[in-house]
Each structure stands twice: as structure tokens, then as C-alpha cells.
Amino acid sequence: GAVVSQHPSRVICKSGTSVKIECRSLDFQATTMFWYRQFPKQSLMLMATSNEGSKATYEQGVEKDKFLINHASLTLSTLTVTSAHPEDSSFYICSARDVGHTAYEQYFGPGTRLTVT
Amino acid sequence: KQEVTQIPAALSVPEGENLVLNCSFTDSAIYNLQWFRQDPGKGLTSLLLIQSSQREQTSGRLNASLDKSSGRSTLYIAASQPGDSATYLCAVVYGQNFVFGPGTRLSVLP
């Protein structure tokens, strides 16, 4: 089956620094990847949609200059949290849609736990 | 705007009980509905996918139903086991995106 990986699985960084999270589709090509954020005991909220070779589309209320998304290839999207603050601490999950497949065929990564101290 | 709600927010049952988790959505113009399981600190495991033209799907002890017109879905778990303890999320595919409910935290006590 389709597998999506994320790296790192956990990261702790100091306030003011930047951290990059990678999302890879391992056995399929993904023209579109999605980034979600999940706060404790809350559901997943879509942050942005990442399309290969073009700029990401951000959801309302998500700062595009703070959460930089790059989708440089059909198998890799990265989320960079710039100038991280403690309130950015969250669980970040990506998903990927297989090329040629419909919207519902998304495969989710295992998530990355970000803690900003 | 699509909104997804789930009832109950939390549920604790003794092992062996059958149980029902509920999911409601406000706009019936969905492509599909999908149920996921999430263990603490982990990602999502897809359980069942119901396409908009379908009314139910079954996998092992799990059965999910969909009533698009009323904006409701239920997940039925038969003969619950301690290993079923997790948070269960429902999500609808609306437009090009998934919209998730807040989840039901299930505890099955041995």
C-alpha cells in the first residue's frame, strides 16, 4: 500500500529558531500534499495545500511567512516553521494524494511532534 | 462551510460491549466519508472509507454507515476489546479537502 513518511518524528527547538519537517511519498508520486496541525485533544486542522512546482495555498488564518512550504519534487514536501514560538508546539501531519487519483485517496504520514521551548 | 461534529466526545465501556460512534456534517455535498483511528501521539490509521454513493462499509468487527441526506454517519464496533482504545476521527472529503471531526476518545476496559 501507499506509504507516507515524515521526518523527524519528534523535534525540540528553542524559541526563535527555525525547524524543517519533511514529508515523503515512498512508493507513489504525489502532485498534491497537505499539511495539518493538531493541538492536544483537538482534531486536525488543514494548514495548507502544497502543489508540486507551484506555491502553496494556505488556509485562512495561517501565516504563510511563518510556515514555509516547499514541494520541489513529486515525492517530497517540506514545512519550515520559522522563528518558532512555544505556541507553535503541536503535532504536524502531512498527507499525499497519488497522481491521477481523486481527492479522497490521500495517504497520511505518521506525524511530527514539535516542541518549542 | 463544512462542519463536522462527533458524539460522544469520550466513551468508556467494558470489554465485550458493542458500541456506536456518531458523526454529523452540515453540508451533504461530500465526495466521501472516512473513519480513522488515532493512537496517542501517533498518526492516522484508515479504518473505513464510504463513497458518497454507498450506504455502508464493513471490515471485520467494524461497520460504518452513511446517510448523506441527513448528514450523518455511524461507526459500529462489535465485541469491543482493550486494543480498540484510541481516538476515532471521522472526516468528509469536501471540495478538494478533508474536513475532520473532533474525535471520540474510546476506552475499553478489560
HADDOCK unambig.tbl for C-alpha pairs under 7 A between the chains (distance, minus, plus):
assign (segid A and resid 42 and name CA) (segid B and resid 102 and name CA) 5.70 0.50 0.50
assign (segid A and resid 43 and name CA) (segid B and resid 100 and name CA) 6.42 0.50 0.50
assign (segid A and resid 43 and name CA) (segid B and resid 101 and name CA) 6.21 0.50 0.50
assign (segid A and resid 43 and name CA) (segid B and resid 102 and name CA) 4.42 0.50 0.50
assign (segid A and resid 43 and name CA) (segid B and resid 103 and name CA) 6.49 0.50 0.50
assign (segid A and resid 44 and name CA) (segid B and resid 100 and name CA) 6.15 0.50 0.50
assign (segid A and resid 103 and name CA) (segid B and resid 96 and name CA) 5.57 0.50 0.50
assign (segid A and resid 103 and name CA) (segid B and resid 97 and name CA) 6.95 0.50 0.50
assign (segid A and resid 104 and name CA) (segid B and resid 32 and name CA) 6.72 0.50 0.50
assign (segid A and resid 104 and name CA) (segid B and resid 93 and name CA) 6.04 0.50 0.50
assign (segid A and resid 108 and name CA) (segid B and resid 44 and name CA) 6.45 0.50 0.50
assign (segid A and resid 109 and name CA) (segid B and resid 43 and name CA) 6.36 0.50 0.50
assign (segid A and resid 110 and name CA) (segid B and resid 42 and name CA) 6.03 0.50 0.50
assign (segid A and resid 110 and name CA) (segid B and resid 43 and name CA) 4.01 0.50 0.50
assign (segid A and resid 110 and name CA) (segid B and resid 44 and name CA) 6.76 0.50 0.50
assign (segid A and resid 111 and name CA) (segid B and resid 42 and name CA) 6.55 0.50 0.50
assign (segid A and resid 111 and name CA) (segid B and resid 43 and name CA) 5.26 0.50 0.50
